[in-house]
Amino acid sequence: MMTDKYDEVEHLWDQIYVTGLHQLTNLFEEPSKAISLSYSEFQLLAAIDIQQGVSLHELAARRQISRSRLSQLMGALLRQQLVEQHVAATDRRIRIFTLTETGRQSLAQLQTTYHHIFAELQLACGPTQLAEMLKTLQQIQNYVAEAQLLRKAED
């Protein structure tokens, strides 16, 4: 009996992933892949653009990602010459990042593409459904964050 219930829940999650989350992920990853970026790298470019001359510490706090993951992403952006790093004038231990001209062009191209995707999603789903989906995704994000904190506390 328990197996049937488990299979039902597992089937539901498979449907959610296949019909929604996987497709949504692909929808956002595809445009950035066309110019050899991940969606996370695009988001990082956008964060740097908001505050030209931003440190790793500020970026990690703003994007809510670990410094090690941020270092990986920044390494990729540096290799592609989309960002430049400089030493802070006030503290030579701090690296400051700015967009290069190529970085600004790539960001502008992707922002236009994502603007169209968001507009199409809003037309397809309607603003109410889209707001509900975002609310549900936020609840899932909160649940995952809490579960990760609990696991860390147990370790």
DSSP file (Angstrom, degrees, kcal/mol; ACC not computed):
  #  RESIDUE AA STRUCTURE BP1 BP2  ACC     N-H-->O    O-->H-N    N-H-->O    O-->H-N    TCO  KAPPA ALPHA  PHI   PSI    X-CA   Y-CA   Z-CA
    1    1 A M     >        0   0    0      0, 0.0     4,-1.6     0, 0.0     3,-0.2   0.000 360.0 360.0 360.0 -44.4    0.0    0.0    0.0
    2    2 A M  H  >  +     0   0    0      1,-0.2     4,-2.6     2,-0.2     5,-0.2   0.850 360.0  58.5 -62.4 -33.9    2.8    2.4    0.9
    3    3 A T  H  > S+     0   0    0      1,-0.2     4,-3.1     2,-0.2    -1,-0.2   0.903 102.6  52.3 -63.3 -41.6    4.5    1.7   -2.4
    4    4 A D  H  > S+     0   0    0      2,-0.2     4,-2.1     1,-0.2    -1,-0.2   0.922 111.5  46.4 -60.5 -44.1    1.4    2.8   -4.3
    5    5 A K  H  X S+     0   0    0     -4,-1.6     4,-2.2     2,-0.2    -2,-0.2   0.917 113.9  48.5 -64.2 -43.8    1.3    6.1   -2.4
    6    6 A Y  H  X S+     0   0    0     -4,-2.6     4,-3.0     1,-0.2    -2,-0.2   0.928 111.0  50.2 -62.5 -45.0    5.1    6.6   -3.0
    7    7 A D  H  X S+     0   0    0     -4,-3.1     4,-2.6     1,-0.2    -1,-0.2   0.875 109.3  52.6 -60.4 -38.4    4.7    5.8   -6.7
    8    8 A E  H  X S+     0   0    0     -4,-2.1     4,-2.1    -5,-0.2    -1,-0.2   0.925 112.6  43.4 -63.7 -45.9    1.9    8.4   -7.0
    9    9 A V  H  X S+     0   0    0     -4,-2.2     4,-2.4     2,-0.2    -2,-0.2   0.925 114.3  50.2 -66.4 -44.8    4.0   11.1   -5.4
   10   10 A E  H  X S+     0   0    0     -4,-3.0     4,-2.3     1,-0.2    -2,-0.2   0.906 110.4  50.4 -60.7 -41.4    7.1   10.1   -7.4
   11   11 A H  H  X S+     0   0    0     -4,-2.6     4,-2.4    -5,-0.2    -1,-0.2   0.899 108.9  52.2 -63.1 -41.1    5.0   10.2  -10.6
   12   12 A L  H  X S+     0   0    0     -4,-2.1     4,-2.5     2,-0.2    -2,-0.2   0.930 111.0  46.6 -61.0 -45.9    3.7   13.7   -9.7
   13   13 A W  H  X S+     0   0    0     -4,-2.4     4,-2.6     1,-0.2     5,-0.2   0.875 109.9  53.8 -66.5 -36.4    7.2   15.0   -9.1
   14   14 A D  H  X S+     0   0    0     -4,-2.3     4,-3.0    -5,-0.2     5,-0.3   0.928 110.2  47.7 -60.2 -44.0    8.3   13.4  -12.4
   15   15 A Q  H  X S+     0   0    0     -4,-2.4     4,-2.9     2,-0.2     5,-0.4   0.919 111.2  50.4 -62.9 -44.2    5.5   15.2  -14.2
   16   16 A I  H  X>S+     0   0    0     -4,-2.5     5,-1.8     2,-0.2     4,-1.6   0.929 115.6  42.9 -59.9 -45.4    6.3   18.6  -12.5
   17   17 A Y  I  <>S+     0   0    0     -4,-2.6     5,-3.0     3,-0.2     6,-0.5   0.957 119.3  41.2 -67.1 -50.2   10.0   18.2  -13.5
   18   18 A V  I  <5S+     0   0    0     -4,-3.0     5,-0.2    -5,-0.2    -2,-0.2   0.914 124.1  35.9 -67.4 -43.4    9.4   17.0  -17.0
   19   19 A T  I  <5S+     0   0    0     -4,-2.9    -1,-0.2    -5,-0.3    -2,-0.2   0.702 136.0   5.8 -86.4 -17.7    6.5   19.3  -17.9
   20   20 A G  I  X5S+     0   0    0     -4,-1.6     4,-3.1    -5,-0.4     5,-0.2   0.675 122.4  40.5-127.9 -69.5    7.6   22.4  -16.0
   21   21 A L  I  ><S+     0   0    0     -5,-1.8     4,-2.6     1,-0.2     5,-0.2   0.900 117.7  46.2 -63.1 -44.5   10.9   22.8  -14.2
   22   22 A H  H  ><S+     0   0    0     -5,-3.0     4,-2.4    -6,-0.2    -1,-0.2   0.929 116.3  46.2 -63.2 -44.7   13.1   21.1  -16.8
   23   23 A Q  H  > S+     0   0    0     -6,-0.5     4,-2.4    -5,-0.2    -2,-0.2   0.901 112.8  49.8 -64.7 -41.0   11.4   23.1  -19.6
   24   24 A L  H  X S+     0   0    0     -4,-3.1     4,-1.7     2,-0.2    -2,-0.2   0.903 110.2  50.8 -64.4 -42.0   11.7   26.3  -17.7
   25   25 A T  H  X S+     0   0    0     -4,-2.6     4,-2.4    -5,-0.2     3,-0.2   0.941 111.7  47.1 -59.9 -48.0   15.3   25.7  -17.0
   26   26 A N  H  X S+     0   0    0     -4,-2.4     4,-2.5     1,-0.2    -2,-0.2   0.890 106.7  58.5 -61.4 -39.3   16.0   25.0  -20.7
   27   27 A L  H  < S+     0   0    0     -4,-2.4    -1,-0.2     1,-0.2    -2,-0.2   0.881 114.9  36.0 -57.7 -39.9   14.0   28.1  -21.7
   28   28 A F  H  X S+     0   0    0     -4,-1.7     4,-0.6    -3,-0.2    -1,-0.2   0.766 118.0  49.8 -87.9 -26.7   16.4   30.3  -19.7
   29   29 A E  H  X S+     0   0    0     -4,-2.4     4,-2.2    -5,-0.2     5,-0.2   0.838  97.9  69.0 -79.3 -32.7   19.6   28.4  -20.3
   30   30 A E  H  X S+     0   0    0     -4,-2.5     4,-1.4    -5,-0.2    -1,-0.1   0.903  96.9  47.8 -58.6 -50.1   19.3   28.3  -24.1
   31   31 A P  H  4 S+     0   0    0      0, 0.0     4,-0.5     0, 0.0    -1,-0.2   0.900 114.9  45.9 -61.0 -39.5   19.8   32.0  -25.0
   32   32 A S  H ><>S+     0   0    0     -4,-0.6     5,-2.6     1,-0.2     3,-1.2   0.848 106.5  59.1 -72.9 -31.7   22.8   32.4  -22.8
   33   33 A K  H ><5S+     0   0    0     -4,-2.2     3,-2.2     1,-0.3    -1,-0.2   0.842  92.9  68.6 -62.3 -31.4   24.3   29.1  -24.1
   34   34 A A  T 3<5S+     0   0    0     -4,-1.4    -1,-0.3     1,-0.3    -2,-0.2   0.777 109.1  35.3 -60.2 -26.0   24.2   30.6  -27.6
   35   35 A I  T < 5S-     0   0    0     -3,-1.2    -1,-0.3    -4,-0.5    -2,-0.2  -0.015 125.5-100.0-116.6  29.4   26.9   33.1  -26.5
   36   36 A S  T < 5S+     0   0    0     -3,-2.2     2,-0.3     1,-0.2    -3,-0.2   0.838  83.9 119.7  60.7  40.5   28.7   30.5  -24.3
   37   37 A L      < -     0   0    0     -5,-2.6     2,-0.2    -8,-0.2    -1,-0.2  -0.940  57.0-132.2-127.2 153.2   27.3   31.7  -20.9
   38   38 A S     >  -     0   0    0     -2,-0.3     4,-2.1    -3,-0.1     5,-0.1  -0.597  32.6-110.3 -91.2 165.8   25.2   30.0  -18.3
   39   39 A Y  H  > S+     0   0    0      1,-0.2     4,-2.5    -2,-0.2     5,-0.2   0.873 121.4  56.4 -63.6 -35.0   22.1   31.7  -16.9
   40   40 A S  H  > S+     0   0    0      2,-0.2     4,-1.9     1,-0.2    -1,-0.2   0.887 106.3  49.2 -62.7 -39.1   24.0   32.1  -13.6
   41   41 A E  H  > S+     0   0    0      2,-0.2     4,-2.4     1,-0.2    -1,-0.2   0.889 109.3  52.5 -67.3 -38.8   26.8   33.9  -15.5
   42   42 A F  H  X S+     0   0    0     -4,-2.1     4,-2.4     2,-0.2    -2,-0.2   0.939 108.9  49.9 -59.4 -46.9   24.3   36.2  -17.1
   43   43 A Q  H  X S+     0   0    0     -4,-2.5     4,-2.1     1,-0.2    -1,-0.2   0.873 109.9  51.3 -60.6 -37.1   22.8   37.0  -13.7
   44   44 A L  H  X S+     0   0    0     -4,-1.9     4,-2.4     2,-0.2    -1,-0.2   0.904 107.8  51.6 -67.6 -41.4   26.3   37.8  -12.5
   45   45 A L  H  X S+     0   0    0     -4,-2.4     4,-2.4     1,-0.2    -2,-0.2   0.925 110.3  49.9 -58.3 -43.9   26.9   40.1  -15.4
   46   46 A A  H  X S+     0   0    0     -4,-2.4     4,-1.7     1,-0.2    -2,-0.2   0.897 109.8  50.4 -62.9 -40.5   23.7   41.9  -14.6
   47   47 A A  H  X S+     0   0    0     -4,-2.1     4,-1.2     1,-0.2    -1,-0.2   0.889 111.6  47.8 -65.6 -39.0   24.6   42.3  -11.0
   48   48 A I  H  < S+     0   0    0     -4,-2.4    -1,-0.2     1,-0.2    -2,-0.2   0.878 109.0  54.9 -68.0 -37.1   28.0   43.8  -11.9
   49   49 A D  H >< S+     0   0    0     -4,-2.4     3,-0.6     1,-0.2    -2,-0.2   0.864 101.9  57.7 -64.4 -35.8   26.3   46.1  -14.4
   50   50 A I  H 3< S+     0   0    0     -4,-1.7     2,-0.4     1,-0.3    -1,-0.2   0.899 123.1  22.5 -61.7 -40.5   24.1   47.5  -11.6
   51   51 A Q  T 3< S-     0   0    0     -4,-1.2    -1,-0.3    -5,-0.1    -2,-0.1  -0.742  81.9-154.3-131.1  84.6   27.1   48.5   -9.6
   52   52 A Q  S <  S+     0   0    0     -3,-0.6    46,-0.2    -2,-0.4    -3,-0.1  -0.358  82.3  34.5 -57.3 132.3   30.2   49.0  -11.7
   53   53 A G  S    S+     0   0    0     44,-1.5     2,-0.3     1,-0.2    -1,-0.2   0.939  83.1 161.3  85.0  56.4   33.2   48.4   -9.5
   54   54 A V  E     -A   97   0A   0     43,-1.8    43,-2.7    -6,-0.1    -1,-0.2  -0.855  31.2-131.1-114.2 145.2   31.8   45.7   -7.2
   55   55 A S  E  >  -A   96   0A   0     -2,-0.3     4,-2.3    41,-0.2    41,-0.2  -0.438  25.0-111.3 -89.5 165.4   33.8   43.3   -5.0
   56   56 A L  H  > S+     0   0    0     39,-0.7     4,-2.9     1,-0.2     5,-0.2   0.898 119.0  54.9 -60.1 -41.2   33.4   39.5   -4.7
   57   57 A H  H  > S+     0   0    0      1,-0.2     4,-2.0     2,-0.2    -1,-0.2   0.927 109.6  45.7 -59.9 -45.8   32.1   39.9   -1.1
   58   58 A E  H  > S+     0   0    0      1,-0.2     4,-2.5     2,-0.2    -1,-0.2   0.897 114.0  49.2 -65.0 -40.5   29.4   42.3   -2.3
   59   59 A L  H  X S+     0   0    0     -4,-2.3     4,-3.0     2,-0.2     5,-0.3   0.914 109.1  51.8 -65.2 -42.9   28.5   40.1   -5.2
   60   60 A A  H  X>S+     0   0    0     -4,-2.9     5,-1.2     1,-0.2     4,-1.2   0.907 113.3  45.3 -61.0 -41.6   28.3   37.0   -3.0
   61   61 A A  H  <5S+     0   0    0     -4,-2.0    -2,-0.2    -5,-0.2    -1,-0.2   0.924 115.8  45.7 -67.8 -44.1   25.9   38.8   -0.6
   62   62 A R  H  <5S+     0   0    0     -4,-2.5    -2,-0.2     1,-0.2    -1,-0.2   0.898 121.0  37.1 -66.9 -41.6   23.8   40.2   -3.4
   63   63 A R  H  <5S-     0   0    0     -4,-3.0    -1,-0.2    -5,-0.2    -2,-0.2   0.576 101.1-133.4 -88.7 -10.1   23.5   37.0   -5.4
   64   64 A Q  T  <5 +     0   0    0     -4,-1.2     2,-0.3    -5,-0.3    -3,-0.2   0.929  60.5 128.6  55.0  51.0   23.3   34.8   -2.2
   65   65 A I      < -     0   0    0     -5,-1.2    -1,-0.2    -6,-0.2    -2,-0.1  -0.909  64.6 -91.3-129.7 160.3   25.8   32.3   -3.5
   66   66 A S     >  -     0   0    0     -2,-0.3     4,-2.4     1,-0.1     5,-0.2  -0.271  31.2-120.4 -68.8 155.9   29.0   30.9   -1.9
   67   67 A R  H  > S+     0   0    0      1,-0.2     4,-2.4     2,-0.2     5,-0.1   0.852 113.5  54.9 -65.9 -33.6   32.3   32.6   -2.5
   68   68 A S  H  > S+     0   0    0      2,-0.2     4,-1.9     1,-0.2    -1,-0.2   0.934 110.5  44.4 -67.0 -43.8   33.7   29.4   -4.1
   69   69 A R  H  > S+     0   0    0      1,-0.2     4,-2.3     2,-0.2    -2,-0.2   0.910 113.6  51.7 -64.0 -41.3   30.8   29.2   -6.6
   70   70 A L  H  X S+     0   0    0     -4,-2.4     4,-2.9     1,-0.2     5,-0.2   0.897 106.9  53.1 -61.9 -40.9   31.2   32.9   -7.2
   71   71 A S  H  X S+     0   0    0     -4,-2.4     4,-2.3     2,-0.2    -1,-0.2   0.889 108.6  50.6 -62.1 -39.2   34.9   32.5   -7.9
   72   72 A Q  H  X S+     0   0    0     -4,-1.9     4,-1.8     2,-0.2    -2,-0.2   0.943 112.9  45.4 -61.9 -47.9   34.2   29.7  -10.4
   73   73 A L  H  X S+     0   0    0     -4,-2.3     4,-2.2     1,-0.2    -2,-0.2   0.917 113.2  49.6 -63.0 -44.0   31.7   32.0  -12.2
   74   74 A M  H  X S+     0   0    0     -4,-2.9     4,-2.7     1,-0.2    -1,-0.2   0.881 106.7  56.5 -64.4 -37.4   34.0   35.0  -12.1
   75   75 A G  H  X S+     0   0    0     -4,-2.3     4,-2.5    -5,-0.2    -1,-0.2   0.915 108.1  47.6 -58.6 -43.3   36.8   32.8  -13.5
   76   76 A A  H  X S+     0   0    0     -4,-1.8     4,-1.9     2,-0.2    -2,-0.2   0.913 112.7  48.3 -64.3 -42.8   34.7   31.9  -16.5
   77   77 A L  H  <>S+     0   0    0     -4,-2.2     5,-2.8     1,-0.2     6,-0.9   0.871 112.3  49.4 -67.0 -36.4   33.7   35.6  -17.1
   78   78 A L  H ><5S+     0   0    0     -4,-2.7     3,-1.4     3,-0.2    -2,-0.2   0.921 109.4  51.3 -66.7 -44.0   37.3   36.7  -16.8
   79   79 A R  H 3<5S+     0   0    0     -4,-2.5    -2,-0.2     1,-0.3    -1,-0.2   0.860 111.1  48.3 -61.6 -35.4   38.5   34.0  -19.3
   80   80 A Q  T 3<5S-     0   0    0     -4,-1.9    -1,-0.3    -5,-0.2    -2,-0.2   0.442 112.6-124.0 -84.0   1.0   35.8   35.1  -21.8
   81   81 A Q  T < 5S+     0   0    0     -3,-1.4    22,-0.3    -4,-0.2    21,-0.3   0.857  74.8 126.6  57.3  40.2   36.9   38.7  -21.2
   82   82 A L  S   <S+     0   0    0     -5,-2.8    18,-2.2    20,-0.2     2,-0.3   0.644  73.1  30.1 -94.6 -21.0   33.4   39.8  -20.2
   83   83 A V  E     -B   99   0A   0     -6,-0.9     2,-0.3    16,-0.3    16,-0.2  -0.933  68.8-148.3-133.0 159.1   34.7   41.4  -16.9
   84   84 A E  E     -B   98   0A   0     14,-2.9    14,-2.1    -2,-0.3     2,-0.4  -0.928  11.5-144.4-121.7 150.4   37.9   43.0  -15.7
   85   85 A Q  E     +B   97   0A   0     -2,-0.3     2,-0.3    12,-0.2    12,-0.2  -0.942  18.3 177.7-118.2 143.1   39.3   42.9  -12.3
   86   86 A H  E     -B   96   0A   0     10,-2.8    10,-3.5    -2,-0.4     2,-0.4  -0.892  34.1-104.7-133.2 161.5   41.2   45.7  -10.5
   87   87 A V  E     -B   95   0A   0     -2,-0.3     8,-0.2     8,-0.2     5,-0.2  -0.758  43.4-109.3 -88.1 134.9   42.7   46.1   -7.1
   88   88 A A        -     0   0    0      6,-2.8     6,-0.2     3,-0.6    -1,-0.1  -0.373  16.7-136.8 -64.1 140.1   40.7   48.4   -4.8
   89   89 A A  S    S+     0   0    0      1,-0.2     3,-0.2    -2,-0.1    -1,-0.1   0.825 103.4  46.1 -66.8 -31.8   42.3   51.7   -4.2
   90   90 A T  S    S+     0   0    0      1,-0.3     2,-0.3     2,-0.0    -1,-0.2   0.743 127.5  18.7 -85.3 -24.6   41.5   51.5   -0.4
   91   91 A D    >   -     0   0    0      3,-0.2     3,-2.0     1,-0.1    -3,-0.6  -0.857  61.0-156.4-152.0 109.4   42.6   47.9    0.2
   92   92 A R  T 3  S+     0   0    0     -2,-0.3    -1,-0.1     1,-0.3    -3,-0.1   0.610  92.6  66.3 -66.2 -11.6   44.9   46.0   -2.2
   93   93 A R  T 3  S+     0   0    0     -6,-0.1     2,-0.4     2,-0.0    -1,-0.3   0.685  87.8  82.9 -79.2 -18.1   43.5   42.7   -1.0
   94   94 A I    <   -     0   0    0     -3,-2.0    -6,-2.8    -6,-0.2     2,-0.4  -0.739  69.0-149.7 -95.0 130.6   40.1   43.4   -2.5
   95   95 A R  E     - B   0  87A   0     -2,-0.4   -39,-0.7    -8,-0.2     2,-0.4  -0.831   9.1-156.0 -97.5 136.2   39.4   42.8   -6.1
   96   96 A I  E     -AB  55  86A   0    -10,-3.5   -10,-2.8    -2,-0.4     2,-0.4  -0.910   7.4-150.9-112.7 137.8   36.9   45.0   -7.9
   97   97 A F  E     +AB  54  85A   0    -43,-2.7   -43,-1.8    -2,-0.4   -44,-1.5  -0.891  17.0 171.6-116.1 139.7   35.1   43.8  -11.0
   98   98 A T  E     - B   0  84A   0    -14,-2.1   -14,-2.9    -2,-0.4     2,-0.2  -0.938  35.8-101.5-135.4 159.7   33.7   45.8  -13.9
   99   99 A L  E     - B   0  83A   0     -2,-0.3   -16,-0.3   -16,-0.2     2,-0.1  -0.564  29.4-137.9 -79.4 144.6   32.2   44.8  -17.3
  100  100 A T     >  -     0   0    0    -18,-2.2     4,-2.4    -2,-0.2     5,-0.2  -0.420  34.3 -99.2 -85.0 173.7   34.2   45.1  -20.4
  101  101 A E  H  > S+     0   0    0      1,-0.2     4,-2.3     2,-0.2     5,-0.2   0.906 128.7  51.1 -61.8 -40.2   32.7   46.4  -23.6
  102  102 A T  H  > S+     0   0    0    -21,-0.3     4,-2.5     1,-0.2    -1,-0.2   0.891 108.9  51.9 -62.4 -39.3   32.2   42.8  -24.8
  103  103 A G  H  > S+     0   0    0    -22,-0.3     4,-2.5     2,-0.2    -2,-0.2   0.900 109.1  49.4 -63.3 -42.0   30.5   42.1  -21.4
  104  104 A R  H  X S+     0   0    0     -4,-2.4     4,-2.5     2,-0.2    -2,-0.2   0.903 112.4  48.1 -64.2 -41.3   28.1   45.1  -21.8
  105  105 A Q  H  X S+     0   0    0     -4,-2.3     4,-2.3     2,-0.2    -2,-0.2   0.920 112.7  47.6 -66.5 -43.4   27.2   44.0  -25.4
  106  106 A S  H  X S+     0   0    0     -4,-2.5     4,-2.4     2,-0.2    -2,-0.2   0.914 113.1  49.4 -62.8 -43.0   26.6   40.4  -24.3
  107  107 A L  H  X S+     0   0    0     -4,-2.5     4,-3.0     2,-0.2     5,-0.2   0.931 110.5  49.3 -62.1 -46.5   24.5   41.5  -21.4
  108  108 A A  H  X S+     0   0    0     -4,-2.5     4,-2.0     1,-0.2    -1,-0.2   0.906 111.2  50.3 -60.7 -42.1   22.4   43.9  -23.5
  109  109 A Q  H  X S+     0   0    0     -4,-2.3     4,-1.9     1,-0.2    -1,-0.2   0.935 114.6  43.2 -61.6 -46.7   21.8   41.1  -26.1
  110  110 A L  H  X S+     0   0    0     -4,-2.4     4,-3.2     1,-0.2     5,-0.3   0.882 109.7  56.1 -69.5 -38.1   20.7   38.7  -23.4
  111  111 A Q  H  X S+     0   0    0     -4,-3.0     4,-2.2     1,-0.2    -1,-0.2   0.904 108.3  48.8 -60.8 -40.1   18.6   41.2  -21.5
  112  112 A T  H  X S+     0   0    0     -4,-2.0     4,-1.8    -5,-0.2    -1,-0.2   0.928 113.2  47.4 -63.0 -45.5   16.6   41.9  -24.8
  113  113 A T  H  X S+     0   0    0     -4,-1.9     4,-2.0     1,-0.2    -2,-0.2   0.932 113.8  46.3 -62.2 -47.1   16.1   38.1  -25.3
  114  114 A Y  H  X S+     0   0    0     -4,-3.2     4,-2.9     1,-0.2     5,-0.2   0.843 106.9  58.5 -68.1 -32.7   15.0   37.5  -21.7
  115  115 A H  H  X S+     0   0    0     -4,-2.2     4,-2.2    -5,-0.3    -1,-0.2   0.921 108.3  46.8 -59.7 -42.9   12.7   40.5  -21.8
  116  116 A H  H  X S+     0   0    0     -4,-1.8     4,-2.4     2,-0.2    -2,-0.2   0.896 111.5  51.0 -65.7 -40.3   10.9   38.8  -24.8
  117  117 A I  H  X S+     0   0    0     -4,-2.0     4,-2.6     2,-0.2    -2,-0.2   0.939 111.2  47.6 -62.4 -47.2   10.8   35.5  -22.9
  118  118 A F  H  X S+     0   0    0     -4,-2.9     4,-2.4     1,-0.2    -2,-0.2   0.909 112.1  50.0 -61.5 -41.9    9.3   37.0  -19.8
  119  119 A A  H  X S+     0   0    0     -4,-2.2     4,-2.0    -5,-0.2    -1,-0.2   0.908 111.7  48.2 -63.7 -41.6    6.7   38.9  -21.9
  120  120 A E  H  X S+     0   0    0     -4,-2.4     4,-2.8     2,-0.2    -2,-0.2   0.898 110.9  50.9 -66.2 -40.5    5.8   35.7  -23.8
  121  121 A L  H  X S+     0   0    0     -4,-2.6     4,-2.9     1,-0.2     5,-0.5   0.913 109.8  50.2 -61.9 -42.0    5.5   33.8  -20.5
  122  122 A Q  H  X S+     0   0    0     -4,-2.4     4,-2.1     1,-0.2    -1,-0.2   0.889 112.9  46.5 -65.6 -38.0    3.2   36.5  -19.1
  123  123 A L  H  < S+     0   0    0     -4,-2.0    -2,-0.2     2,-0.2    -1,-0.2   0.912 116.1  45.3 -67.8 -41.9    1.0   36.4  -22.2
  124  124 A A  H  < S+     0   0    0     -4,-2.8    -2,-0.2     1,-0.2    -1,-0.2   0.894 128.4  24.8 -69.8 -40.2    0.9   32.5  -22.2
  125  125 A C  H  < S-     0   0    0     -4,-2.9     4,-0.5    -5,-0.2    -3,-0.2   0.755 103.5-126.5 -96.9 -28.3    0.2   32.2  -18.4
  126  126 A G     X  -     0   0    0     -4,-2.1     4,-2.3    -5,-0.5     5,-0.2   0.111  30.6 -85.9  86.4 149.8   -1.4   35.5  -17.6
  127  127 A P  H  > S+     0   0    0      0, 0.0     4,-2.2     0, 0.0     5,-0.1   0.834 125.7  52.5 -62.6 -33.9   -0.2   37.7  -14.8
  128  128 A T  H  > S+     0   0    0      2,-0.2     4,-2.2     1,-0.2     5,-0.2   0.949 112.4  43.3 -68.6 -48.0   -2.2   35.9  -12.0
  129  129 A Q  H  > S+     0   0    0     -4,-0.5     4,-2.5     1,-0.2    -1,-0.2   0.893 114.1  51.7 -64.3 -39.2   -0.9   32.4  -12.9
  130  130 A L  H  X S+     0   0    0     -4,-2.3     4,-2.5     1,-0.2    -1,-0.2   0.912 109.6  49.5 -64.3 -41.6    2.6   33.7  -13.3
  131  131 A A  H  X S+     0   0    0     -4,-2.2     4,-2.2    -5,-0.2    -2,-0.2   0.901 111.6  49.2 -63.2 -40.8    2.4   35.4   -9.9
  132  132 A E  H  X S+     0   0    0     -4,-2.2     4,-2.5     2,-0.2    -2,-0.2   0.897 110.3  50.8 -64.7 -40.9    1.1   32.1   -8.3
  133  133 A M  H  X S+     0   0    0     -4,-2.5     4,-2.7     2,-0.2    -2,-0.2   0.931 110.9  48.3 -63.1 -44.6    3.9   30.1  -10.0
  134  134 A L  H  X S+     0   0    0     -4,-2.5     4,-2.2     1,-0.2    -1,-0.2   0.888 110.6  51.7 -62.6 -39.0    6.5   32.6   -8.6
  135  135 A K  H  X S+     0   0    0     -4,-2.2     4,-2.0     2,-0.2    -1,-0.2   0.921 111.5  47.1 -62.9 -43.9    5.0   32.4   -5.2
  136  136 A T  H  X S+     0   0    0     -4,-2.5     4,-2.2     2,-0.2    -2,-0.2   0.915 111.5  50.2 -64.4 -43.7    5.1   28.5   -5.3
  137  137 A L  H  X S+     0   0    0     -4,-2.7     4,-2.6     1,-0.2    -1,-0.2   0.871 109.1  52.6 -63.6 -36.1    8.7   28.6   -6.5
  138  138 A Q  H  X S+     0   0    0     -4,-2.2     4,-2.6     2,-0.2    -1,-0.2   0.894 108.1  51.0 -65.2 -39.4    9.6   31.0   -3.7
  139  139 A Q  H  X S+     0   0    0     -4,-2.0     4,-2.4     2,-0.2    -2,-0.2   0.903 110.9  48.3 -63.9 -40.4    8.1   28.6   -1.2
  140  140 A I  H  X S+     0   0    0     -4,-2.2     4,-2.6     2,-0.2    -2,-0.2   0.923 111.0  50.8 -64.8 -43.6   10.1   25.7   -2.6
  141  141 A Q  H  X S+     0   0    0     -4,-2.6     4,-2.4     1,-0.2    -2,-0.2   0.915 111.1  48.3 -60.2 -43.8   13.3   27.9   -2.5
  142  142 A N  H  X S+     0   0    0     -4,-2.6     4,-2.5     2,-0.2    -1,-0.2   0.913 111.3  50.4 -62.7 -43.5   12.6   28.7    1.2
  143  143 A Y  H  X S+     0   0    0     -4,-2.4     4,-2.5     2,-0.2    -2,-0.2   0.927 111.7  47.4 -60.2 -46.2   11.9   25.0    2.0
  144  144 A V  H  X S+     0   0    0     -4,-2.6     4,-2.4     2,-0.2    -2,-0.2   0.913 111.7  50.4 -63.6 -43.1   15.2   24.0    0.3
  145  145 A A  H  X S+     0   0    0     -4,-2.4     4,-2.0     1,-0.2    -1,-0.2   0.915 112.4  47.0 -61.3 -43.7   17.2   26.7    2.1
  146  146 A E  H  X S+     0   0    0     -4,-2.5     4,-2.4     2,-0.2    -2,-0.2   0.907 111.4  51.1 -65.1 -41.8   15.7   25.7    5.5
  147  147 A A  H  X S+     0   0    0     -4,-2.5     4,-2.3     1,-0.2    -2,-0.2   0.891 109.5  50.6 -63.5 -39.3   16.4   22.0    4.8
  148  148 A Q  H  X S+     0   0    0     -4,-2.4     4,-2.2     2,-0.2    -1,-0.2   0.902 109.7  50.3 -65.5 -40.2   20.0   22.8    3.9
  149  149 A L  H  X S+     0   0    0     -4,-2.0     4,-2.3     1,-0.2    -2,-0.2   0.907 110.4  50.2 -63.4 -41.7   20.4   24.8    7.1
  150  150 A L  H  X S+     0   0    0     -4,-2.4     4,-1.9     2,-0.2    -2,-0.2   0.906 110.0  50.2 -62.6 -41.6   19.0   21.9    9.2
  151  151 A R  H  X S+     0   0    0     -4,-2.3     4,-1.4     1,-0.2    -1,-0.2   0.902 110.9  49.1 -63.8 -40.5   21.4   19.5    7.5
  152  152 A K  H  < S+     0   0    0     -4,-2.2    -1,-0.2     1,-0.2    -2,-0.2   0.897 110.2  51.3 -64.7 -39.9   24.4   21.7    8.2
  153  153 A A  H  < S+     0   0    0     -4,-2.3    -1,-0.2     1,-0.2    -2,-0.2   0.850 109.2  51.0 -65.4 -34.8   23.3   22.0   11.9
  154  154 A E  H  <        0   0    0     -4,-1.9    -1,-0.2     1,-0.2    -2,-0.2   0.786 360.0 360.0 -73.0 -27.7   23.1   18.3   12.2
  155  155 A D     <        0   0    0     -4,-1.4    -1,-0.2    -5,-0.2    -2,-0.2   0.466 360.0 360.0 -76.9 360.0   26.6   17.7   10.7
